[in-house]
Amino acid sequence: MSRVIVWYDGACPLCIREISLMRRLDRRDAVAFIDIATPAASCPLNRQLMLDRFHASEDGHILSGAAAFAAMWRAIPVLRPIGQLARIPGVLPVLEALYNQFLKIRPHIQKRFKPAD
């Protein structure tokens, strides 16, 4: 199985916490995490688009949103069953709808995780 690539916003306090957890769970080093908040980071798509939505690559295919999360989960053994659930017909559209709702409130959640100035 090829390594899953995850692009994340390293300037987002919420994203940093989530990726930190994923890194701890990824004991096989099956996921390459790329911080695209830095200008030097390579982005296969438009940088702003990738900062606005979660993206991953699985088996050479770039995925976005819930599909990207499911790919990351499948690569991490302890989360693999959750990622496999997304392959059941009808489950991924529900996860995507939930992800789209989350994106609407994400800015408010991010403010809670910002360090005090």
Biopython code that builds the backbone (N, CA, C, O; Angstrom):
import numpy as np
from Bio.PDB.StructureBuilder import StructureBuilder

atoms = [
    (1, "MET", "N", (0.843, -1.180, 0.000)),
    (1, "MET", "CA", (0.000, 0.000, 0.000)),
    (1, "MET", "C", (0.890, 1.246, 0.000)),
    (1, "MET", "O", (1.856, 1.324, 0.759)),
    (2, "SER", "N", (0.554, 2.230, -0.867)),
    (2, "SER", "CA", (1.349, 3.438, -0.921)),
    (2, "SER", "C", (1.009, 4.336, 0.254)),
    (2, "SER", "O", (-0.057, 4.221, 0.859)),
    (3, "ARG", "N", (1.922, 5.218, 0.559)),
    (3, "ARG", "CA", (1.750, 6.132, 1.684)),
    (3, "ARG", "C", (0.689, 7.186, 1.357)),
    (3, "ARG", "O", (0.657, 7.728, 0.252)),
    (4, "VAL", "N", (-0.156, 7.459, 2.312)),
    (4, "VAL", "CA", (-1.171, 8.506, 2.160)),
    (4, "VAL", "C", (-0.493, 9.843, 2.442)),
    (4, "VAL", "O", (0.316, 9.962, 3.362)),
    (5, "ILE", "N", (-0.833, 10.841, 1.641)),
    (5, "ILE", "CA", (-0.309, 12.194, 1.843)),
    (5, "ILE", "C", (-1.463, 13.064, 2.325)),
    (5, "ILE", "O", (-2.549, 13.043, 1.747)),
    (6, "VAL", "N", (-1.223, 13.822, 3.376)),
    (6, "VAL", "CA", (-2.225, 14.743, 3.918)),
    (6, "VAL", "C", (-1.640, 16.145, 3.896)),
    (6, "VAL", "O", (-0.545, 16.386, 4.405)),
    (7, "TRP", "N", (-2.387, 17.066, 3.298)),
    (7, "TRP", "CA", (-1.996, 18.471, 3.305)),
    (7, "TRP", "C", (-2.849, 19.173, 4.347)),
    (7, "TRP", "O", (-4.068, 19.004, 4.372)),
    (8, "TYR", "N", (-2.211, 19.966, 5.216)),
    (8, "TYR", "CA", (-2.962, 20.626, 6.284)),
    (8, "TYR", "C", (-2.481, 22.058, 6.474)),
    (8, "TYR", "O", (-1.393, 22.436, 6.038)),
    (9, "ASP", "N", (-3.321, 22.839, 7.137)),
    (9, "ASP", "CA", (-3.053, 24.256, 7.405)),
    (9, "ASP", "C", (-2.319, 24.379, 8.740)),
    (9, "ASP", "O", (-2.943, 24.348, 9.801)),
    (10, "GLY", "N", (-1.006, 24.518, 8.685)),
    (10, "GLY", "CA", (-0.187, 24.633, 9.882)),
    (10, "GLY", "C", (-0.345, 25.957, 10.607)),
    (10, "GLY", "O", (0.241, 26.146, 11.673)),
    (11, "ALA", "N", (-1.129, 26.883, 10.050)),
    (11, "ALA", "CA", (-1.407, 28.153, 10.721)),
    (11, "ALA", "C", (-2.734, 28.090, 11.475)),
    (11, "ALA", "O", (-3.133, 29.058, 12.122)),
    (12, "CYS", "N", (-3.402, 26.966, 11.391)),
    (12, "CYS", "CA", (-4.708, 26.790, 12.035)),
    (12, "CYS", "C", (-4.518, 26.013, 13.336)),
    (12, "CYS", "O", (-4.126, 24.846, 13.305)),
    (13, "PRO", "N", (-4.791, 26.647, 14.480)),
    (13, "PRO", "CA", (-4.594, 25.963, 15.765)),
    (13, "PRO", "C", (-5.400, 24.668, 15.899)),
    (13, "PRO", "O", (-4.920, 23.698, 16.486)),
    (14, "LEU", "N", (-6.610, 24.650, 15.364)),
    (14, "LEU", "CA", (-7.441, 23.455, 15.393)),
    (14, "LEU", "C", (-6.805, 22.346, 14.554)),
    (14, "LEU", "O", (-6.743, 21.191, 14.976)),
    (15, "CYS", "N", (-6.335, 22.712, 13.366)),
    (15, "CYS", "CA", (-5.698, 21.736, 12.480)),
    (15, "CYS", "C", (-4.422, 21.170, 13.104)),
    (15, "CYS", "O", (-4.153, 19.973, 13.003)),
    (16, "ILE", "N", (-3.652, 22.024, 13.739)),
    (16, "ILE", "CA", (-2.404, 21.582, 14.377)),
    (16, "ILE", "C", (-2.703, 20.530, 15.440)),
    (16, "ILE", "O", (-2.005, 19.520, 15.525)),
    (17, "ARG", "N", (-3.727, 20.758, 16.246)),
    (17, "ARG", "CA", (-4.096, 19.777, 17.285)),
    (17, "ARG", "C", (-4.538, 18.455, 16.661)),
    (17, "ARG", "O", (-4.145, 17.381, 17.116)),
    (18, "GLU", "N", (-5.348, 18.543, 15.632)),
    (18, "GLU", "CA", (-5.844, 17.330, 14.987)),
    (18, "GLU", "C", (-4.700, 16.537, 14.353)),
    (18, "GLU", "O", (-4.618, 15.321, 14.521)),
    (19, "ILE", "N", (-3.832, 17.216, 13.636)),
    (19, "ILE", "CA", (-2.717, 16.535, 12.978)),
    (19, "ILE", "C", (-1.753, 15.961, 14.016)),
    (19, "ILE", "O", (-1.183, 14.890, 13.807)),
    (20, "SER", "N", (-1.570, 16.657, 15.113)),
    (20, "SER", "CA", (-0.724, 16.147, 16.191)),
    (20, "SER", "C", (-1.268, 14.814, 16.706)),
    (20, "SER", "O", (-0.505, 13.875, 16.932)),
    (21, "LEU", "N", (-2.578, 14.734, 16.888)),
    (21, "LEU", "CA", (-3.196, 13.480, 17.319)),
    (21, "LEU", "C", (-3.006, 12.387, 16.264)),
    (21, "LEU", "O", (-2.664, 11.252, 16.596)),
    (22, "MET", "N", (-3.226, 12.730, 15.003)),
    (22, "MET", "CA", (-3.071, 11.745, 13.930)),
    (22, "MET", "C", (-1.626, 11.227, 13.864)),
    (22, "MET", "O", (-1.397, 10.037, 13.647)),
    (23, "ARG", "N", (-0.675, 12.115, 14.050)),
    (23, "ARG", "CA", (0.739, 11.699, 14.045)),
    (23, "ARG", "C", (1.032, 10.709, 15.177)),
    (23, "ARG", "O", (1.757, 9.733, 14.983)),
    (24, "ARG", "N", (0.465, 10.967, 16.357)),
    (24, "ARG", "CA", (0.665, 10.038, 17.484)),
    (24, "ARG", "C", (0.039, 8.680, 17.197)),
    (24, "ARG", "O", (0.597, 7.648, 17.570)),
    (25, "LEU", "N", (-1.107, 8.673, 16.540)),
    (25, "LEU", "CA", (-1.782, 7.423, 16.225)),
    (25, "LEU", "C", (-1.129, 6.672, 15.062)),
    (25, "LEU", "O", (-1.264, 5.454, 14.947)),
    (26, "ASP", "N", (-0.427, 7.404, 14.208)),
    (26, "ASP", "CA", (0.206, 6.827, 13.010)),
    (26, "ASP", "C", (1.552, 6.192, 13.366)),
    (26, "ASP", "O", (2.605, 6.709, 12.996)),
    (27, "ARG", "N", (1.509, 5.095, 14.068)),
    (27, "ARG", "CA", (2.737, 4.436, 14.544)),
    (27, "ARG", "C", (3.505, 3.737, 13.434)),
    (27, "ARG", "O", (4.682, 3.422, 13.606)),
    (28, "ARG", "N", (2.866, 3.489, 12.304)),
    (28, "ARG", "CA", (3.543, 2.851, 11.169)),
    (28, "ARG", "C", (4.132, 3.889, 10.206)),
    (28, "ARG", "O", (4.748, 3.529, 9.203)),
    (29, "ASP", "N", (3.946, 5.154, 10.509)),
    (29, "ASP", "CA", (4.411, 6.227, 9.630)),
    (29, "ASP", "C", (3.840, 6.048, 8.218)),
    (29, "ASP", "O", (4.550, 6.176, 7.221)),
    (30, "ALA", "N", (2.551, 5.753, 8.166)),
    (30, "ALA", "CA", (1.873, 5.487, 6.896)),
    (30, "ALA", "C", (1.356, 6.755, 6.221)),
    (30, "ALA", "O", (0.919, 6.721, 5.071)),
    (31, "VAL", "N", (1.410, 7.874, 6.946)),
    (31, "VAL", "CA", (0.880, 9.129, 6.417)),
    (31, "VAL", "C", (1.989, 10.174, 6.383)),
    (31, "VAL", "O", (2.708, 10.367, 7.364)),
    (32, "ALA", "N", (2.115, 10.836, 5.252)),
    (32, "ALA", "CA", (3.029, 11.978, 5.127)),
    (32, "ALA", "C", (2.192, 13.237, 5.323)),
    (32, "ALA", "O", (1.270, 13.504, 4.553)),
    (33, "PHE", "N", (2.517, 14.004, 6.352)),
    (33, "PHE", "CA", (1.780, 15.225, 6.656)),
    (33, "PHE", "C", (2.565, 16.423, 6.123)),
    (33, "PHE", "O", (3.731, 16.609, 6.468)),
    (34, "ILE", "N", (1.926, 17.228, 5.287)),
    (34, "ILE", "CA", (2.586, 18.379, 4.668)),
    (34, "ILE", "C", (1.856, 19.654, 5.085)),
    (34, "ILE", "O", (0.669, 19.827, 4.809)),
    (35, "ASP", "N", (2.591, 20.541, 5.756)),
    (35, "ASP", "CA", (2.059, 21.831, 6.194)),
    (35, "ASP", "C", (2.100, 22.790, 5.007)),
    (35, "ASP", "O", (3.174, 23.223, 4.592)),
    (36, "ILE", "N", (0.939, 23.117, 4.469)),
    (36, "ILE", "CA", (0.900, 23.992, 3.294)),
    (36, "ILE", "C", (0.708, 25.467, 3.655)),
    (36, "ILE", "O", (0.509, 26.304, 2.775)),
    (37, "ALA", "N", (0.769, 25.777, 4.936)),
    (37, "ALA", "CA", (0.690, 27.182, 5.344)),
    (37, "ALA", "C", (1.994, 27.900, 5.022)),
    (37, "ALA", "O", (2.021, 29.125, 4.913)),
    (38, "THR", "N", (3.069, 27.142, 4.869)),
    (38, "THR", "CA", (4.357, 27.745, 4.535)),
    (38, "THR", "C", (4.448, 27.906, 3.014)),
    (38, "THR", "O", (4.122, 26.974, 2.279)),
    (39, "PRO", "N", (4.880, 29.057, 2.541)),
    (39, "PRO", "CA", (4.944, 29.300, 1.095)),
    (39, "PRO", "C", (5.836, 28.311, 0.337)),
    (39, "PRO", "O", (5.624, 28.076, -0.852)),
    (40, "ALA", "N", (6.815, 27.742, 1.007)),
    (40, "ALA", "CA", (7.726, 26.822, 0.332)),
    (40, "ALA", "C", (7.119, 25.446, 0.088)),
    (40, "ALA", "O", (7.644, 24.670, -0.711)),
    (41, "ALA", "N", (6.020, 25.137, 0.768)),
    (41, "ALA", "CA", (5.389, 23.823, 0.620)),
    (41, "ALA", "C", (4.780, 23.674, -0.769)),
    (41, "ALA", "O", (4.189, 24.607, -1.313)),
    (42, "SER", "N", (4.935, 22.500, -1.315)),
    (42, "SER", "CA", (4.398, 22.196, -2.630)),
    (42, "SER", "C", (2.930, 21.786, -2.518)),
    (42, "SER", "O", (2.565, 20.947, -1.695)),
    (43, "CYS", "N", (2.103, 22.392, -3.358)),
    (43, "CYS", "CA", (0.668, 22.079, -3.379)),
    (43, "CYS", "C", (0.300, 21.565, -4.770)),
    (43, "CYS", "O", (0.612, 22.213, -5.769)),
    (44, "PRO", "N", (-0.353, 20.421, -4.843)),
    (44, "PRO", "CA", (-0.748, 19.913, -6.162)),
    (44, "PRO", "C", (-1.958, 20.651, -6.748)),
    (44, "PRO", "O", (-2.241, 20.529, -7.940)),
    (45, "LEU", "N", (-2.664, 21.408, -5.921)),
    (45, "LEU", "CA", (-3.813, 22.200, -6.350)),
    (45, "LEU", "C", (-3.609, 23.637, -5.871)),
    (45, "LEU", "O", (-2.596, 23.951, -5.247)),
    (46, "ASN", "N", (-4.548, 24.479, -6.158)),
    (46, "ASN", "CA", (-4.505, 25.859, -5.685)),
    (46, "ASN", "C", (-4.353, 25.877, -4.164)),
    (46, "ASN", "O", (-5.121, 25.234, -3.449)),
    (47, "ARG", "N", (-3.359, 26.616, -3.676)),
    (47, "ARG", "CA", (-3.062, 26.649, -2.235)),
    (47, "ARG", "C", (-4.272, 27.063, -1.401)),
    (47, "ARG", "O", (-4.561, 26.429, -0.386)),
    (48, "GLN", "N", (-4.980, 28.106, -1.806)),
    (48, "GLN", "CA", (-6.128, 28.565, -1.016)),
    (48, "GLN", "C", (-7.215, 27.507, -0.963)),
    (48, "GLN", "O", (-7.828, 27.302, 0.084)),
    (49, "LEU", "N", (-7.460, 26.837, -2.069)),
    (49, "LEU", "CA", (-8.442, 25.753, -2.099)),
    (49, "LEU", "C", (-8.052, 24.666, -1.098)),
    (49, "LEU", "O", (-8.904, 24.127, -0.392)),
    (50, "MET", "N", (-6.754, 24.349, -1.043)),
    (50, "MET", "CA", (-6.277, 23.304, -0.143)),
    (50, "MET", "C", (-6.299, 23.750, 1.316)),
    (50, "MET", "O", (-6.429, 22.919, 2.215)),
    (51, "LEU", "N", (-6.173, 25.045, 1.558)),
    (51, "LEU", "CA", (-6.272, 25.563, 2.918)),
    (51, "LEU", "C", (-7.732, 25.613, 3.383)),
    (51, "LEU", "O", (-8.018, 25.489, 4.574)),
    (52, "ASP", "N", (-8.633, 25.793, 2.445)),
    (52, "ASP", "CA", (-10.049, 25.915, 2.780)),
    (52, "ASP", "C", (-10.729, 24.573, 3.072)),
    (52, "ASP", "O", (-11.698, 24.516, 3.829)),
    (53, "ARG", "N", (-10.217, 23.498, 2.469)),
    (53, "ARG", "CA", (-10.792, 22.155, 2.635)),
    (53, "ARG", "C", (-9.670, 21.166, 2.870)),
    (53, "ARG", "O", (-8.554, 21.349, 2.385)),
    (54, "PHE", "N", (-9.970, 20.122, 3.613)),
    (54, "PHE", "CA", (-8.998, 19.074, 3.910)),
    (54, "PHE", "C", (-8.754, 18.247, 2.648)),
    (54, "PHE", "O", (-9.696, 17.847, 1.964)),
    (55, "HIS", "N", (-7.464, 17.993, 2.347)),
    (55, "HIS", "CA", (-7.087, 17.207, 1.167)),
    (55, "HIS", "C", (-6.095, 16.122, 1.542)),
    (55, "HIS", "O", (-5.265, 16.286, 2.436)),
    (56, "ALA", "N", (-6.207, 15.006, 0.832)),
    (56, "ALA", "CA", (-5.274, 13.895, 1.001)),
    (56, "ALA", "C", (-5.121, 13.200, -0.345)),
    (56, "ALA", "O", (-5.939, 13.365, -1.250)),
    (57, "SER", "N", (-4.064, 12.429, -0.448)),
    (57, "SER", "CA", (-3.841, 11.613, -1.642)),
    (57, "SER", "C", (-3.749, 10.160, -1.202)),
    (57, "SER", "O", (-2.981, 9.816, -0.303)),
    (58, "GLU", "N", (-4.534, 9.323, -1.840)),
    (58, "GLU", "CA", (-4.534, 7.889, -1.561)),
    (58, "GLU", "C", (-4.400, 7.173, -2.903)),
    (58, "GLU", "O", (-5.203, 7.387, -3.811)),
    (59, "ASP", "N", (-3.396, 6.333, -3.019)),
    (59, "ASP", "CA", (-3.153, 5.591, -4.265)),
    (59, "ASP", "C", (-3.073, 6.519, -5.476)),
    (59, "ASP", "O", (-3.535, 6.179, -6.565)),
    (60, "GLY", "N", (-2.476, 7.706, -5.268)),
    (60, "GLY", "CA", (-2.282, 8.646, -6.365)),
    (60, "GLY", "C", (-3.485, 9.504, -6.701)),
    (60, "GLY", "O", (-3.406, 10.335, -7.606)),
    (61, "HIS", "N", (-4.596, 9.330, -6.000)),
    (61, "HIS", "CA", (-5.795, 10.124, -6.243)),
    (61, "HIS", "C", (-5.943, 11.190, -5.157)),
    (61, "HIS", "O", (-5.903, 10.881, -3.966)),
    (62, "ILE", "N", (-6.113, 12.436, -5.574)),
    (62, "ILE", "CA", (-6.308, 13.520, -4.614)),
    (62, "ILE", "C", (-7.781, 13.543, -4.212)),
    (62, "ILE", "O", (-8.677, 13.587, -5.055)),
    (63, "LEU", "N", (-7.996, 13.513, -2.916)),
    (63, "LEU", "CA", (-9.337, 13.492, -2.339)),
    (63, "LEU", "C", (-9.541, 14.742, -1.503)),
    (63, "LEU", "O", (-8.580, 15.348, -1.028)),
    (64, "SER", "N", (-10.791, 15.122, -1.326)),
    (64, "SER", "CA", (-11.114, 16.330, -0.587)),
    (64, "SER", "C", (-12.229, 16.029, 0.407)),
    (64, "SER", "O", (-13.041, 15.127, 0.198)),
    (65, "GLY", "N", (-12.254, 16.802, 1.495)),
    (65, "GLY", "CA", (-13.341, 16.698, 2.456)),
    (65, "GLY", "C", (-13.393, 15.359, 3.168)),
    (65, "GLY", "O", (-12.364, 14.826, 3.583)),
    (66, "ALA", "N", (-14.602, 14.816, 3.309)),
    (66, "ALA", "CA", (-14.802, 13.567, 4.041)),
    (66, "ALA", "C", (-14.015, 12.413, 3.422)),
    (66, "ALA", "O", (-13.506, 11.557, 4.145)),
    (67, "ALA", "N", (-13.911, 12.380, 2.105)),
    (67, "ALA", "CA", (-13.156, 11.311, 1.437)),
    (67, "ALA", "C", (-11.681, 11.369, 1.833)),
    (67, "ALA", "O", (-11.035, 10.331, 1.977)),
    (68, "ALA", "N", (-11.153, 12.568, 2.008)),
    (68, "ALA", "CA", (-9.761, 12.725, 2.430)),
    (68, "ALA", "C", (-9.565, 12.256, 3.865)),
    (68, "ALA", "O", (-8.574, 11.596, 4.177)),
    (69, "PHE", "N", (-10.504, 12.593, 4.733)),
    (69, "PHE", "CA", (-10.425, 12.111, 6.115)),
    (69, "PHE", "C", (-10.481, 10.590, 6.149)),
    (69, "PHE", "O", (-9.705, 9.955, 6.862)),
    (70, "ALA", "N", (-11.392, 10.007, 5.385)),
    (70, "ALA", "CA", (-11.534, 8.554, 5.363)),
    (70, "ALA", "C", (-10.246, 7.885, 4.885)),
    (70, "ALA", "O", (-9.857, 6.846, 5.418)),
    (71, "ALA", "N", (-9.583, 8.467, 3.891)),
    (71, "ALA", "CA", (-8.319, 7.913, 3.402)),
    (71, "ALA", "C", (-7.260, 7.953, 4.503)),
    (71, "ALA", "O", (-6.523, 6.985, 4.693)),
    (72, "MET", "N", (-7.184, 9.072, 5.228)),
    (72, "MET", "CA", (-6.220, 9.187, 6.316)),
    (72, "MET", "C", (-6.530, 8.152, 7.397)),
    (72, "MET", "O", (-5.626, 7.483, 7.898)),
    (73, "TRP", "N", (-7.798, 8.022, 7.753)),
    (73, "TRP", "CA", (-8.182, 7.059, 8.787)),
    (73, "TRP", "C", (-7.831, 5.631, 8.374)),
    (73, "TRP", "O", (-7.371, 4.845, 9.202)),
    (74, "ARG", "N", (-8.046, 5.284, 7.093)),
    (74, "ARG", "CA", (-7.737, 3.924, 6.626)),
    (74, "ARG", "C", (-6.255, 3.610, 6.742)),
    (74, "ARG", "O", (-5.879, 2.452, 6.924)),
    (75, "ALA", "N", (-5.405, 4.633, 6.640)),
    (75, "ALA", "CA", (-3.959, 4.429, 6.705)),
    (75, "ALA", "C", (-3.457, 4.206, 8.124)),
    (75, "ALA", "O", (-2.363, 3.677, 8.318)),
    (76, "ILE", "N", (-4.244, 4.605, 9.114)),
    (76, "ILE", "CA", (-3.842, 4.508, 10.522)),
    (76, "ILE", "C", (-4.589, 3.320, 11.131)),
    (76, "ILE", "O", (-5.810, 3.374, 11.284)),
    (77, "PRO", "N", (-3.869, 2.247, 11.481)),
    (77, "PRO", "CA", (-4.542, 1.007, 11.906)),
    (77, "PRO", "C", (-5.659, 1.172, 12.925)),
    (77, "PRO", "O", (-6.717, 0.565, 12.760)),
    (78, "VAL", "N", (-5.470, 1.959, 13.956)),
    (78, "VAL", "CA", (-6.500, 2.093, 14.988)),
    (78, "VAL", "C", (-7.764, 2.782, 14.452)),
    (78, "VAL", "O", (-8.850, 2.589, 14.999)),
    (79, "LEU", "N", (-7.634, 3.572, 13.402)),
    (79, "LEU", "CA", (-8.768, 4.280, 12.812)),
    (79, "LEU", "C", (-9.293, 3.619, 11.536)),
    (79, "LEU", "O", (-10.314, 4.032, 10.987)),
    (80, "ARG", "N", (-8.584, 2.593, 11.075)),
    (80, "ARG", "CA", (-8.944, 1.938, 9.806)),
    (80, "ARG", "C", (-10.423, 1.527, 9.741)),
    (80, "ARG", "O", (-11.055, 1.744, 8.707)),
    (81, "PRO", "N", (-11.002, 0.941, 10.806)),
    (81, "PRO", "CA", (-12.422, 0.565, 10.711)),
    (81, "PRO", "C", (-13.343, 1.744, 10.399)),
    (81, "PRO", "O", (-14.323, 1.589, 9.670)),
    (82, "ILE", "N", (-13.036, 2.914, 10.943)),
    (82, "ILE", "CA", (-13.855, 4.100, 10.664)),
    (82, "ILE", "C", (-13.712, 4.496, 9.194)),
    (82, "ILE", "O", (-14.693, 4.832, 8.530)),
    (83, "GLY", "N", (-12.467, 4.449, 8.695)),
    (83, "GLY", "CA", (-12.230, 4.766, 7.285)),
    (83, "GLY", "C", (-12.914, 3.779, 6.360)),
    (83, "GLY", "O", (-13.398, 4.156, 5.293)),
    (84, "GLN", "N", (-12.957, 2.527, 6.761)),
    (84, "GLN", "CA", (-13.615, 1.503, 5.944)),
    (84, "GLN", "C", (-15.125, 1.728, 5.903)),
    (84, "GLN", "O", (-15.761, 1.455, 4.885)),
    (85, "LEU", "N", (-15.701, 2.220, 6.995)),
    (85, "LEU", "CA", (-17.140, 2.512, 7.011)),
    (85, "LEU", "C", (-17.529, 3.486, 5.898)),
    (85, "LEU", "O", (-18.629, 3.407, 5.352)),
    (86, "ALA", "N", (-16.622, 4.400, 5.571)),
    (86, "ALA", "CA", (-16.904, 5.397, 4.537)),
    (86, "ALA", "C", (-17.054, 4.757, 3.163)),
    (86, "ALA", "O", (-17.566, 5.390, 2.240)),
    (87, "ARG", "N", (-16.616, 3.514, 3.015)),
    (87, "ARG", "CA", (-16.752, 2.811, 1.730)),
    (87, "ARG", "C", (-18.119, 2.144, 1.566)),
    (87, "ARG", "O", (-18.455, 1.686, 0.474)),
    (88, "ILE", "N", (-18.894, 2.086, 2.622)),
    (88, "ILE", "CA", (-20.248, 1.522, 2.541)),
    (88, "ILE", "C", (-21.109, 2.517, 1.752)),
    (88, "ILE", "O", (-21.120, 3.711, 2.054)),
    (89, "PRO", "N", (-21.829, 2.019, 0.742)),
    (89, "PRO", "CA", (-22.666, 2.936, -0.055)),
    (89, "PRO", "C", (-23.577, 3.792, 0.833)),
    (89, "PRO", "O", (-24.250, 3.294, 1.736)),
    (90, "GLY", "N", (-23.571, 5.077, 0.545)),
    (90, "GLY", "CA", (-24.420, 6.017, 1.264)),
    (90, "GLY", "C", (-23.764, 6.683, 2.461)),
    (90, "GLY", "O", (-24.240, 7.721, 2.922)),
    (91, "VAL", "N", (-22.676, 6.107, 2.975)),
    (91, "VAL", "CA", (-22.041, 6.671, 4.166)),
    (91, "VAL", "C", (-21.219, 7.921, 3.819)),
    (91, "VAL", "O", (-21.309, 8.928, 4.521)),
    (92, "LEU", "N", (-20.431, 7.867, 2.759)),
    (92, "LEU", "CA", (-19.573, 9.010, 2.421)),
    (92, "LEU", "C", (-20.380, 10.287, 2.147)),
    (92, "LEU", "O", (-19.970, 11.357, 2.596)),
    (93, "PRO", "N", (-21.508, 10.218, 1.430)),
    (93, "PRO", "CA", (-22.297, 11.450, 1.244)),
    (93, "PRO", "C", (-22.786, 12.051, 2.569)),
    (93, "PRO", "O", (-22.852, 13.272, 2.711)),
    (94, "VAL", "N", (-23.122, 11.206, 3.520)),
    (94, "VAL", "CA", (-23.549, 11.709, 4.832)),
    (94, "VAL", "C", (-22.372, 12.379, 5.541)),
    (94, "VAL", "O", (-22.516, 13.459, 6.113)),
    (95, "LEU", "N", (-21.197, 11.724, 5.499)),
    (95, "LEU", "CA", (-20.001, 12.311, 6.113)),
    (95, "LEU", "C", (-19.636, 13.633, 5.440)),
    (95, "LEU", "O", (-19.231, 14.581, 6.113)),
    (96, "GLU", "N", (-19.778, 13.699, 4.127)),
    (96, "GLU", "CA", (-19.475, 14.929, 3.394)),
    (96, "GLU", "C", (-20.433, 16.045, 3.788)),
    (96, "GLU", "O", (-20.014, 17.191, 3.951)),
    (97, "ALA", "N", (-21.709, 15.724, 3.943)),
    (97, "ALA", "CA", (-22.688, 16.729, 4.369)),
    (97, "ALA", "C", (-22.345, 17.252, 5.762)),
    (97, "ALA", "O", (-22.443, 18.451, 6.023)),
    (98, "LEU", "N", (-21.944, 16.351, 6.649)),
    (98, "LEU", "CA", (-21.531, 16.765, 7.999)),
    (98, "LEU", "C", (-20.279, 17.633, 7.930)),
    (98, "LEU", "O", (-20.183, 18.639, 8.633)),
    (99, "TYR", "N", (-19.322, 17.253, 7.089)),
    (99, "TYR", "CA", (-18.089, 18.039, 6.930)),
    (99, "TYR", "C", (-18.414, 19.449, 6.418)),
    (99, "TYR", "O", (-17.848, 20.431, 6.897)),
    (100, "ASN", "N", (-19.323, 19.541, 5.450)),
    (100, "ASN", "CA", (-19.702, 20.855, 4.917)),
    (100, "ASN", "C", (-20.353, 21.729, 5.986)),
    (100, "ASN", "O", (-20.149, 22.943, 6.002)),
    (101, "GLN", "N", (-21.128, 21.124, 6.869)),
    (101, "GLN", "CA", (-21.710, 21.880, 7.981)),
    (101, "GLN", "C", (-20.612, 22.341, 8.940)),
    (101, "GLN", "O", (-20.636, 23.467, 9.437)),
    (102, "PHE", "N", (-19.647, 21.448, 9.190)),
    (102, "PHE", "CA", (-18.518, 21.806, 10.055)),
    (102, "PHE", "C", (-17.762, 23.001, 9.485)),
    (102, "PHE", "O", (-17.368, 23.898, 10.230)),
    (103, "LEU", "N", (-17.555, 23.021, 8.160)),
    (103, "LEU", "CA", (-16.815, 24.124, 7.543)),
    (103, "LEU", "C", (-17.468, 25.476, 7.813)),
    (103, "LEU", "O", (-16.784, 26.498, 7.877)),
    (104, "LYS", "N", (-18.776, 25.480, 7.968)),
    (104, "LYS", "CA", (-19.496, 26.738, 8.240)),
    (104, "LYS", "C", (-19.177, 27.278, 9.635)),
    (104, "LYS", "O", (-19.152, 28.492, 9.838)),
    (105, "ILE", "N", (-18.935, 26.391, 10.587)),
    (105, "ILE", "CA", (-18.662, 26.838, 11.964)),
    (105, "ILE", "C", (-17.171, 26.790, 12.305)),
    (105, "ILE", "O", (-16.765, 27.223, 13.383)),
    (106, "ARG", "N", (-16.369, 26.269, 11.398)),
    (106, "ARG", "CA", (-14.929, 26.139, 11.639)),
    (106, "ARG", "C", (-14.265, 27.446, 12.083)),
    (106, "ARG", "O", (-13.483, 27.422, 13.034)),
    (107, "PRO", "N", (-14.541, 28.585, 11.439)),
    (107, "PRO", "CA", (-13.878, 29.826, 11.884)),
    (107, "PRO", "C", (-14.145, 30.151, 13.352)),
    (107, "PRO", "O", (-13.263, 30.659, 14.045)),
    (108, "HIS", "N", (-15.350, 29.863, 13.825)),
    (108, "HIS", "CA", (-15.693, 30.139, 15.220)),
    (108, "HIS", "C", (-14.944, 29.190, 16.161)),
    (108, "HIS", "O", (-14.493, 29.587, 17.235)),
    (109, "ILE", "N", (-14.824, 27.951, 15.743)),
    (109, "ILE", "CA", (-14.097, 26.961, 16.549)),
    (109, "ILE", "C", (-12.607, 27.310, 16.586)),
    (109, "ILE", "O", (-11.966, 27.204, 17.631)),
    (110, "GLN", "N", (-12.066, 27.723, 15.450)),
    (110, "GLN", "CA", (-10.643, 28.077, 15.380)),
    (110, "GLN", "C", (-10.301, 29.197, 16.359)),
    (110, "GLN", "O", (-9.228, 29.192, 16.963)),
    (111, "LYS", "N", (-11.196, 30.138, 16.511)),
    (111, "LYS", "CA", (-10.939, 31.258, 17.426)),
    (111, "LYS", "C", (-10.737, 30.764, 18.847)),
    (111, "LYS", "O", (-9.952, 31.350, 19.593)),
    (112, "ARG", "N", (-11.423, 29.708, 19.237)),
    (112, "ARG", "CA", (-11.302, 29.148, 20.584)),
    (112, "ARG", "C", (-9.940, 28.496, 20.817)),
    (112, "ARG", "O", (-9.475, 28.399, 21.953)),
    (113, "PHE", "N", (-9.310, 28.052, 19.733)),
    (113, "PHE", "CA", (-8.032, 27.359, 19.853)),
    (113, "PHE", "C", (-6.827, 28.274, 19.646)),
    (113, "PHE", "O", (-5.686, 27.849, 19.826)),
    (114, "LYS", "N", (-7.076, 29.524, 19.269)),
    (114, "LYS", "CA", (-5.966, 30.468, 19.054)),
    (114, "LYS", "C", (-5.308, 30.798, 20.378)),
    (114, "LYS", "O", (-5.986, 31.025, 21.380)),
    (115, "PRO", "N", (-3.975, 30.825, 20.378)),
    (115, "PRO", "CA", (-3.284, 31.228, 21.611)),
    (115, "PRO", "C", (-3.551, 32.693, 21.915)),
    (115, "PRO", "O", (-3.717, 33.507, 21.006)),
    (116, "ALA", "N", (-3.592, 33.018, 23.189)),
    (116, "ALA", "CA", (-3.801, 34.415, 23.606)),
    (116, "ALA", "C", (-2.611, 35.251, 23.189)),
    (116, "ALA", "O", (-1.463, 34.817, 23.290)),
    (117, "ASP", "N", (-2.893, 36.454, 22.719)),
    (117, "ASP", "CA", (-1.794, 37.366, 22.307)),
    (117, "ASP", "C", (-1.165, 38.042, 23.478)),
    (117, "ASP", "O", (-0.236, 38.832, 23.309)),
]
sb = StructureBuilder()
sb.init_structure("model")
sb.init_model(0)
sb.init_chain("A")
sb.init_seg("    ")
for serial, (resi, resn, name, xyz) in enumerate(atoms, 1):
    if name == "N":
        sb.init_residue(resn, " ", resi, " ")
    sb.init_atom(name, np.array(xyz, "f"), 0.0, 1.0, " ", f" {name:<3s}", serial, name[0])
structure = sb.get_structure()
